[in-house]
Amino acid sequence: MPRSRLAEPLVMLATVVQWLVLATFTGAVVGVGCTIFLRALFASEGHLYGASWGLLAGLLIAGGFANGLLLHYGYRISRSGYKDSPIVAVNEQHGRMPFRTLWIKPLAALFTLGCGGSAGKEGPCSHIGASFAAGIGRILHLNPELRKRLLACGVSAGFASVFGTPIAGAIYGVEMLAIGRIRHDFLFPGIVAGVTALQVSRYLGVPYPEYHIVFASNFTELLFLKTVLIGILCGACAWCFVELLQLMTRLFAKLRDALSLWPPLMPVLGGLVMALLLLFIPTDYIGLSLPVMEGALHGETVPYLGFAWKILLVAITLGSGFYGGIVTPQFVIGAVLGSAFAHLLGLDPAMGAAVGMAAVVASASNAPIAAIFMGVELFGADSTLYVAGACVAAFLIIGHRSVYPSQQIAFSKSSWIFARADLPVGQEKVRLSYGLLRWWSRHRRAKARGKGSRREVPPGK
């Protein structure tokens, strides 16, 4: 047998062994770090749903000030010049992230969620995972390509540690980097790191909910189309969510510049606005809002406008400068939306909540494959056919928008849309393709000629 035929399988075996070691170690470290954060979060969050308005208002304002001070002054200790965004770190910084500022975002998230801000818990854990992975890559003097893969491992491990979904976490850590492109060489390290982090977190006592949703066994084409309609609705909802989040971010930035406000005061202003809104909006939608989501997944009645209240509070929370995750709110929005409108399509509310939960993640994060696997891991294999069509439909409906402004566009979602590759969604302005514009121009000219010829015909002939 020629030597070259043995070389490749031996190299690939060495690659598997390499990532078994690196990803297992990274996943274990990330699992410990995320467990510490989650335990602190469980001790501080979820106690304000029945609090008085005065207490909520005071805590929101205080939490906003704490966030503002921490995020404004904390990053001054960083000397590397690198941004602490995992997406930017992989796409632009060769897997490098600042390590000295690792603690800032987790602490800011504890202030946000503990004081009633509406956000998520996975962002800090993904940040912890990415920062630890970047630090390990630096200590081991890995090359830039290995650093990028290891950092994606850390993101996957953090996601798995939060939600108990290692496969979805591995894919999410890759899909979030770019729309339309998956680095398959990232998947094995991500899965190994995710499984390890989940097992470590479970061993250290982190609880994970179990959902027992009954999906109809007699799946039909009509039922599939109904789930696709749920996906279209969720995609439109995610579109509104992304647009409102960006609008609030711009409004608070303009207000800061117009009034020359001290930056740490912006989250204070956001806390004040939320406090005023809570005079009219139920307090169920502050914090993580997990009781609302779990109620929807258990088939309980939810209000039609519940998803809108959650969108509004999250947009103000994050847009004004509070820090927190962005995926958990997508879970809540999707579950409430799917449950509220399921009966209009003749679907069980719990099933609608499960489908909607996955579909909003697929669209707002541009991660349809991760969302499908998330549905399988959370609700069982019986959910696959129900979730798949909804996730892909929602992914298309939202277009080229994302809750992650630094997420790049690798490929356009439609042949009728043109978008330059490898630019962040926050910078690229997508437009109609030349072929579609040319067709539309010919159609308009033909229509104009038809009208002109009709005008030239004398009346009565």
N, C-alpha and C positions, 0 to 999 in steps of 0.2 A: 504493500500500500504506500503511495507517495507520501512523503513527509508532510506536505501542505494539507492533506486531508485530515491528518491527526491534529494539526496545529490549531485549527479553528475550534473544534469541540473542546479541546483542552483549555483554550483561552476563555471560552464561554463558561466552562465549569469554574475556572478561577474567578470569573466575574460574579457568578452566583455566590461562591464562597465569600468573596470580598464584601458583597452587599448584605449577605447574611450577618456578617460580623459588624460592619459599619451601621447598617440600618437597625439591627437589634439593639446595639449599644445606644444609638441616638434615640430610638423609641423608648427605651427604658428611662433615659434621662428626661426626656420630654414628659413621659407619663408621671414621673415624680413631680416635676415642676407644675404641670397642669393640675395634679391632685391638690397640691398646696393652694393654688389659686382657687380651685373649685370649692374646697373646704371653707376658705375665707368668704367666698361668695355665698355659699349656703347659709353661713352664719349671719350675714348682713342683709341679704335680699329677701323680699317676699313678706316683710312684716308691716307694710304700709297700705295694703289694699283696703283696710278698714279704718285707717287713720283719719283724724279730723283734717279739715281743709287748712286750718292755720298751721298745723304741724307739717303738712305736706309742703305748703308754700315756703315755710322757713327752711326746710331741708333741701328743697330744690334750689333755692337761692344760695344756700351754703355750699351745696354740692357743686353748683356751677362755679362759685368762686374758687373752690379747691381745685377743680379741673383746670380753670383758667390759669391759676398760679403754677400748677404742676406742669402743664404743657408749655407754658410760656418760658419758664425759667429752667425747667428740668433738662432740656436738650442743650443747654449751654455747656454742660460738662462733656459733651461729645467732641472729640478732636479728630475723628476720622473723616468727617465730611460726607459720609454715606447716609442715604435715607434709610429709614427703618421700615419701609414697605416691602413685604416679601415678593410681590410681583415685580417691583422695580429692582430688587436685589437679584432676582433671577434673570430678568430681561436685560438689565443695563449694568449691573454692578458685579457681574461674574460670581454671584453667590456670596457677596460680602454684605454684612450688616453691622451697625454699631452695637457693641456688647455692653458698654457702660450704661446705656439708657434702657436696658432690658426691662427694668422694674417700673418704668414710668407709665406705660399703657395699662398693665394689669392693675396698678394702684389707682389710676384714673378711672378705670372701669368699675372698680369697687366703689369709688365715690359716686359715680353716675348711677349705678343700679341700686346701691344701698340708700340713696337719697331720693329715689323715685323717677330718675330719668328713664326713658323708654329706649332700650337698646338690647344688644345680645351679649352672650357669654363666650362665643367661639372666637371672636376677634382677638381677645387677649391670649387665649390658648394657642391660636395659630401664630401669634407674635412670639410667644414664649418658645414654641417649637422651632420657628425659623431662627430666632436669635441663638438658641442653644446649638442648633445644627450648624449655623455659621461659625460659632465659636469653636466647635469641634473640628470643622474643616480647617480653621486657621491654626489650631494647635497641631494638627496632623500634617500641616503644610501640603494640603491637597491641591491639585491643579484646578484651574477655574471651572472646567467642565464637571469634575467630581464635586466641587463645592456647590454648583447649581443643583445637581441631583440630590445632594445631601440636604440642602436647604428645602427643596420641595418635599423631601422625606419628613422634615420637621413640621412643615405645614400640615401634611397628611396625618402625622401622629397627633398633633394638637386637635385637629378636627375629629379624629376617631376617639380621642380621650374625652371629648365633650359629649358627643352624641352616641357613642357606642357603635359606630358604623365604619369599620376599618377599610372595607373595599370602597365604599363611597368616598371616604376620606382620602384614600390614595388617588382616586380619579379626580376628585375635586381639586386637590393640590396641583394637578396638571392642567385641568380644564380652565381654571381661573387665570392662567397665565395669558392665554390668547383665545380669541373667538375663532373656532374652526380648525384648531390644530391641537393634537395630542402627542406629546413626546412619550412614545411607548417605552423607551429606555428608562423613563422615570417610574414606571408602574411597579415593577418588582420591589425596588427599594421602598416605595411608598406603602405597599401592602405589608411588607415585613415590619416597617416602623409603626404602621397603624395598629397591626395586631399586637405588637409588643406593648405599645403605649396603653392600649385598651386593657390588656391583661394586668399590667402594673397598676393602673388606676382601679380596676376591680379589686385587686388584692389589697390595695390600700383603703378600700371601703367606699369608693365613689359609687352611688346608686345609679342605675339606668332603668328607665321605665319600660314596661312591656305592654304592647298594644295588641289586643285580640279583636280584630275587625273581620267580620264575616263578609267575604266577597262572593257574589253569585256564581255558582258553578256552571250555569248554562250561559256561557258568554256568547253573545251574538253580535252581528255587524251593527245593529241598531244601538246596542249598549256601548259598543266601541265608539260610535259617532257621538253619543251623549258625553262620554268622557273627553272626547276631543273638544266638544263645546265648552266643557268645564275648563279645559286647557286654554282655549281662546279667551275666555273670560279672565282667567288668571294672568294670561299674557298682557291683556289690556290693563289689568290692575297693577301689574308690575311696571308697566310703562308709566302709569300715573305716579307710582311710588318713586321711581328713579327721577322723573321730571320734577316732582315736588321737593325731593331731597336736594337736587341741584339748585332749584329756585330758592329754597331757604338758605342754602349756603351763600348764594350770590347776594340775597337781600341783607343778611347779617353782615357780610363783608362791605357792602355799600354803606350800610348804616354806620359801621365802624369808621370808614373813611370820611363820610360826610360830617360826622360829629366829632372826629378825632378822638375816639374813645380809646382808653387803655385796653389792649387786647384781652387781659384776663377778665374784663367786665362783660365780654360778649356772652359767655355761658351763663353769667348771672342774669343778663337780660333774657336769655332763652328760658331759664328757670322761672322767671317772673311771668313770661308769656304762657308757659305750661300751667303754672299755678292758676292763672286767670281762666284758662280753658277747662281746668278741672272743676270749675264751678258748674259746667254744663256736661262734661264728658265723664263717664264712669271711671272710677279709679282702677277698675280691672285691667286697664290698658297701660298702666305705668309699669316700670321695671321690665322683667322678662315676660310677664303676662302668661306664664305657663299654665295657670289654672284655667284660663279661657281656652287655650289650645287643647288641653287635655279634656275639657268638657265637650268641645266640638268633636274630638276623636272618639268620645264615648256616646255620641249621638244626642247630646243635650241641645236644647234650643239656644241659638245664638241670634243676636240682633242683626238685621240686614246691614246696618251701618257700622258694625263692629270693626270690619277691616279698614274703613275710612278713618275711624278714630285712631287706630293703631298707626296707620300711615302718617297721619298728621303729627302725632306725638313723637314718633321716631324722627321725622323730618326736622322738627324743631329741635329735638335733643341733639342730633348729630350736626345739623346745619349751623347751630349757634356755637358749637365748639366743645360740647361734651364729647367724651370718648366712649365708645362701646362697640360691640360686634354688630354685624349687619345681617347675618344669616338667621339667627333665632327669630328676629322680627319677621323674616320671610316665612318661616314656619307658621307663626301665629296668623299672619295675614292670609296665607293660603288656606289654613285649616278653617278659619272663621268664614272666609268667602265661600269655600267649597261646601261647607255645611249649611250656610244660610240659603244658598241657591240650588242645592241638590234636589229638593223636593219639586222644584219647578220642572225638572227634567225626569221626574219619577225615580230618582236615585235615593238610596239610603243616606241620611245625613252623615253618618260616620264614614261611609265610603267616600262621599263627596269631600269630606274634610281631609281624608288621607290623600286623595288624588290632588286636591287643591294645594295641599302642603308641599307636595313634591313639585307640582307644576310652577309655583311661584319661584321656588329655588332655581328650577331649570331656566326660567326666563330672566329674572333679575340678576342672577349670577352668571348667566350664559354657560350653564353646566348641565345640559340635559342628561348625559350619560351618568354622571355622578348622582343626579336626582333620581333616575330610574333605579340605580343600585341602592340608593338610600331607602326608597320605597320598599324594595325587596328585603333589605336588612331590618327595617323597622316593622313592617307589616306582614312579612312572609312572601313566599314565592307566588302565592295565589293573587297577589296584587299586581304582578308584572304587566299583564295585558291591559289592565285598567290605567296604570300609571304611565306606560310608555307613550301612548298616543297623545295624552294630555301634556306630557313634558315637552315633546318635540313641537307640538302645536304652539305652546306657550313660548318656547324658545324662538320660534319664527315671528310670532306676533310682536314681541317687544322690539324687534329690529336691532339696530346696532347701538344699543344703550346698555349701560351696566351700572351696578352699584359700586363698581371699582373703576374709577376714572383712568387708572393706569393700565387697565387691561387692554392688551393689544388686539388689533383686528388682523387675523392671518388670512381669512378668506371671507368674502361677502356671503351673506345668507341667501341671496337671490341673484339670479343672472340679470335681473332688471335694475340692480343697484350696483353702483361702483364705489369702492372704498380702497384706498391705498393700503397696501400690506405693511404690517409691523409698525403701525402708528397707534398710540393709545386712543381709546374711544373718546377721551376728553379733548383730544386735539383734532382728530379727523372729522371732517364734515362730509358725510356720505351724500351721494347725489344719484339721480337717475342715470342709468347707463346710456352710452351713445346710441346703441341699437334701439332702445325704447324711445329715446327722444327723436330719432330719425323716423321711426314708425309713426309717432304721434304727429310729427310735422307733416309727413305725407298724408296722413288721415285728414288733418285740418285743411291742407291745400285742396285735396279732393272734395271735401265737403264745401269749401268756398266756391270751387268751380261749379259744383252742382247747383248751388244757390244762384250763381250768376247766370247759368244757362236757363234756369226757370224764369228769371226776371226778363230775359230777352224774348220769351215767347209772348206774342200779343194776346190780350185777353180774349177769351172765347174760342181760341184755337188750340 
